[in-house]
């Protein structure tokens, strides 16, 4: 009786896994539909690039601030590096605010 229950349990587990995984194994229902970034229209691609630029600049600013506060970066080096990073972040933010014409 235990062997029969084990076999039924294994079969049931396999069926559940196949059922749950089936949406990921099928092709898209709409012909030509894809979830790929390389198929974005030029405006959306540019917005994505600007968002990535903004995120990189803000992360670099955060890291620079941390290094300065922990003493790994001198005041002179901090002042030298903060300006270009702020400009880079500001440029990316301005690009995201207004659509390109």
DRENPA-3360 file (N, C-alpha, C; in nm, 2 decimals, always signed):
BEGIN
1 = XXXXXXXX = +0.08/-0.12/+0.00/+0.00/+0.00/+0.00/+0.09/+0.13/+0.00 ~ +0.20/+0.13/+0.07/+0.29/+0.24/+0.08/+0.35/+0.27/-0.06 ~ +0.39/+0.16/-0.13/+0.45/+0.18/-0.26/+0.35/+0.24/-0.36 ~ +0.23/+0.21/-0.35/+0.12/+0.26/-0.44/+0.10/+0.41/-0.41 ~ +0.10/+0.45/-0.28/+0.08/+0.59/-0.24/+0.20/+0.67/-0.29 ~ +0.32/+0.61/-0.28/+0.44/+0.68/-0.33/+0.44/+0.71/-0.48 ~ +0.40/+0.61/-0.55/+0.39/+0.62/-0.70/+0.28/+0.73/-0.73 ~ +0.17/+0.72/-0.67/+0.06/+0.82/-0.69/+0.11/+0.96/-0.66;
9 = XXXXXXXX = +0.19/+0.97/-0.55/+0.24/+1.10/-0.51/+0.34/+1.16/-0.61 ~ +0.43/+1.07/-0.66/+0.53/+1.11/-0.76/+0.46/+1.16/-0.89 ~ +0.36/+1.08/-0.93/+0.29/+1.12/-1.05/+0.21/+1.25/-1.03 ~ +0.15/+1.27/-0.92/+0.08/+1.39/-0.89/+0.18/+1.51/-0.89 ~ +0.30/+1.49/-0.83/+0.40/+1.60/-0.82/+0.45/+1.64/-0.96 ~ +0.47/+1.54/-1.05/+0.52/+1.56/-1.18/+0.41/+1.64/-1.26 ~ +0.28/+1.60/-1.24/+0.17/+1.67/-1.31/+0.16/+1.82/-1.27 ~ +0.18/+1.84/-1.14/+0.17/+1.98/-1.08/+0.29/+2.06/-1.14;
17 = XXXXXXXX = +0.41/+2.00/-1.14/+0.52/+2.08/-1.20/+0.50/+2.11/-1.34 ~ +0.45/+2.02/-1.42/+0.43/+2.04/-1.57/+0.32/+2.15/-1.58 ~ +0.21/+2.14/-1.50/+0.11/+2.24/-1.51/+0.16/+2.38/-1.47 ~ +0.24/+2.39/-1.37/+0.29/+2.52/-1.33/+0.39/+2.58/-1.43 ~ +0.47/+2.49/-1.49/+0.57/+2.54/-1.58/+0.52/+2.56/-1.72 ~ +0.40/+2.51/-1.75/+0.35/+2.52/-1.89/+0.34/+2.66/-1.95 ~ +0.31/+2.76/-1.88/+0.31/+2.90/-1.94/+0.45/+2.94/-1.98 ~ +0.55/+2.90/-1.91/+0.68/+2.93/-1.95/+0.74/+2.85/-2.07;
25 = XXXXXXXX = +0.68/+2.74/-2.10/+0.72/+2.66/-2.21/+0.66/+2.69/-2.34 ~ +0.55/+2.76/-2.34/+0.47/+2.79/-2.46/+0.53/+2.91/-2.53 ~ +0.51/+2.91/-2.66/+0.54/+3.03/-2.74/+0.44/+3.14/-2.72 ~ +0.47/+3.26/-2.74/+0.38/+3.37/-2.72/+0.26/+3.35/-2.81 ~ +0.14/+3.38/-2.76/+0.01/+3.36/-2.83/+0.00/+3.46/-2.95 ~ +0.06/+3.58/-2.94/+0.05/+3.68/-3.05/+0.18/+3.66/-3.13 ~ +0.15/+3.65/-3.26/+0.27/+3.64/-3.36/+0.35/+3.76/-3.35 ~ +0.48/+3.75/-3.34/+0.57/+3.86/-3.34/+0.59/+3.93/-3.20;
33 = XXXXXXXX = +0.51/+3.88/-3.10/+0.53/+3.94/-2.97/+0.65/+3.89/-2.91 ~ +0.72/+3.97/-2.84/+0.84/+3.93/-2.77/+0.87/+4.02/-2.65 ~ +0.93/+3.97/-2.55/+0.97/+4.05/-2.43/+1.12/+4.08/-2.44 ~ +1.16/+4.14/-2.54/+1.30/+4.17/-2.56/+1.32/+4.32/-2.57 ~ +1.43/+4.36/-2.50/+1.46/+4.51/-2.50/+1.51/+4.56/-2.63 ~ +1.57/+4.47/-2.71/+1.63/+4.51/-2.84/+1.52/+4.54/-2.94 ~ +1.40/+4.52/-2.91/+1.29/+4.55/-3.00/+1.21/+4.67/-2.96 ~ +1.27/+4.76/-2.88/+1.20/+4.88/-2.84/+1.20/+4.98/-2.95;
41 = XXXXXXXX = +1.10/+5.07/-2.95/+1.11/+5.18/-3.05/+1.22/+5.27/-3.01 ~ +1.27/+5.36/-3.10/+1.38/+5.44/-3.07/+1.36/+5.53/-2.94 ~ +1.24/+5.59/-2.93/+1.21/+5.68/-2.82/+1.22/+5.60/-2.68 ~ +1.16/+5.48/-2.68/+1.17/+5.40/-2.56/+1.31/+5.36/-2.53 ~ +1.38/+5.33/-2.63/+1.52/+5.28/-2.62/+1.61/+5.40/-2.56 ~ +1.58/+5.52/-2.61/+1.66/+5.64/-2.55/+1.62/+5.66/-2.41 ~ +1.49/+5.65/-2.37/+1.45/+5.67/-2.24/+1.51/+5.57/-2.14 ~ +1.52/+5.44/-2.19/+1.59/+5.34/-2.11/+1.74/+5.37/-2.09;
49 = XXXXXXXX = +1.80/+5.41/-2.20/+1.94/+5.45/-2.19/+1.96/+5.57/-2.09 ~ +1.88/+5.67/-2.09/+1.89/+5.78/-2.00/+1.86/+5.74/-1.86 ~ +1.77/+5.65/-1.84/+1.74/+5.60/-1.70/+1.86/+5.52/-1.65 ~ +1.92/+5.44/-1.73/+2.04/+5.37/-1.69/+2.16/+5.46/-1.66 ~ +2.17/+5.57/-1.74/+2.27/+5.67/-1.72/+2.25/+5.74/-1.58 ~ +2.13/+5.77/-1.56/+2.09/+5.84/-1.43/+2.12/+5.75/-1.32 ~ +2.08/+5.62/-1.33/+2.11/+5.53/-1.22/+2.26/+5.51/-1.19 ~ +2.34/+5.50/-1.30/+2.48/+5.49/-1.28/+2.54/+5.61/-1.21;
57 = XXXXXXXX = +2.50/+5.73/-1.25/+2.55/+5.85/-1.20/+2.51/+5.86/-1.05 ~ +2.39/+5.83/-1.02/+2.34/+5.84/-0.88/+2.41/+5.74/-0.79 ~ +2.44/+5.62/-0.84/+2.51/+5.52/-0.77/+2.65/+5.57/-0.74 ~ +2.71/+5.63/-0.84/+2.85/+5.68/-0.83/+2.86/+5.79/-0.73 ~ +2.76/+5.88/-0.73/+2.75/+5.99/-0.63/+2.74/+5.93/-0.49 ~ +2.65/+5.83/-0.47/+2.63/+5.77/-0.34/+2.76/+5.71/-0.29 ~ +2.83/+5.64/-0.38/+2.96/+5.57/-0.34/+3.07/+5.68/-0.31 ~ +3.07/+5.78/-0.39/+3.17/+5.89/-0.37/+3.14/+5.96/-0.23;
65 = XXXXXXXX = +3.01/+5.98/-0.20/+2.98/+6.04/-0.07/+3.02/+5.95/+0.04 ~ +2.99/+5.82/+0.03/+3.03/+5.72/+0.13/+3.18/+5.72/+0.15 ~ +3.26/+5.71/+0.04/+3.40/+5.71/+0.05/+3.45/+5.84/+0.12 ~ +3.39/+5.95/+0.09/+3.43/+6.08/+0.15/+3.40/+6.08/+0.30 ~ +3.29/+6.03/+0.34/+3.25/+6.03/+0.48/+3.33/+5.93/+0.56 ~ +3.37/+5.82/+0.50/+3.45/+5.72/+0.57/+3.60/+5.76/+0.57 ~ +3.64/+5.86/+0.50/+3.78/+5.90/+0.50/+3.86/+5.84/+0.40 ~ +3.81/+5.76/+0.31/+3.88/+5.70/+0.20/+3.92/+5.80/+0.09;
73 = XXXXXXXX = +3.85/+5.91/+0.09/+3.86/+6.01/-0.01/+3.89/+6.15/+0.05 ~ +3.99/+6.22/+0.01/+4.02/+6.35/+0.07/+3.92/+6.45/+0.02 ~ +3.92/+6.57/+0.09/+3.82/+6.67/+0.05/+3.85/+6.73/-0.09 ~ +3.98/+6.74/-0.12/+4.02/+6.79/-0.25/+3.97/+6.69/-0.36 ~ +3.99/+6.57/-0.34/+3.95/+6.47/-0.44/+3.80/+6.46/-0.45 ~ +3.73/+6.48/-0.34/+3.59/+6.48/-0.34/+3.53/+6.59/-0.42 ~ +3.59/+6.71/-0.40/+3.54/+6.83/-0.47/+3.57/+6.82/-0.62 ~ +3.68/+6.76/-0.65/+3.72/+6.74/-0.79/+3.62/+6.64/-0.87;
81 = XXXXXXXX = +3.58/+6.54/-0.80/+3.50/+6.44/-0.86/+3.35/+6.46/-0.86 ~ +3.30/+6.54/-0.76/+3.16/+6.55/-0.74/+3.09/+6.63/-0.85 ~ +3.16/+6.74/-0.90/+3.10/+6.82/-1.01/+3.06/+6.74/-1.13 ~ +3.16/+6.67/-1.19/+3.12/+6.60/-1.31/+3.01/+6.50/-1.29 ~ +3.01/+6.43/-1.18/+2.91/+6.33/-1.15/+2.77/+6.40/-1.14 ~ +2.77/+6.51/-1.07/+2.64/+6.58/-1.06/+2.59/+6.63/-1.19 ~ +2.68/+6.68/-1.28/+2.64/+6.72/-1.41/+2.58/+6.60/-1.49 ~ +2.65/+6.49/-1.48/+2.61/+6.37/-1.56/+2.47/+6.33/-1.51;
89 = XXXXXXXX = +2.44/+6.33/-1.38/+2.31/+6.29/-1.33/+2.21/+6.39/-1.37 ~ +2.24/+6.52/-1.37/+2.15/+6.63/-1.40/+2.11/+6.62/-1.55 ~ +2.21/+6.59/-1.63/+2.18/+6.58/-1.78/+2.09/+6.47/-1.81 ~ +2.11/+6.35/-1.74/+2.02/+6.24/-1.76/+1.88/+6.27/-1.71 ~ +1.87/+6.34/-1.60/+1.74/+6.37/-1.55/+1.67/+6.47/-1.64 ~ +1.74/+6.57/-1.70/+1.68/+6.66/-1.79/+1.63/+6.59/-1.92 ~ +1.71/+6.49/-1.96/+1.68/+6.42/-2.08/+1.55/+6.33/-2.06 ~ +1.53/+6.29/-1.94/+1.41/+6.21/-1.91/+1.29/+6.29/-1.89;
97 = XXXXX = +1.31/+6.42/-1.85/+1.19/+6.51/-1.83/+1.13/+6.55/-1.96 ~ +1.21/+6.58/-2.06/+1.15/+6.63/-2.18/+1.17/+6.53/-2.30 ~ +1.07/+6.51/-2.37/+1.09/+6.42/-2.49/+1.18/+6.49/-2.59 ~ +1.26/+6.41/-2.66/+1.34/+6.46/-2.77/+1.26/+6.50/-2.89 ~ +1.30/+6.61/-2.95/+1.22/+6.66/-3.06/+1.30/+6.66/-3.19;
% end
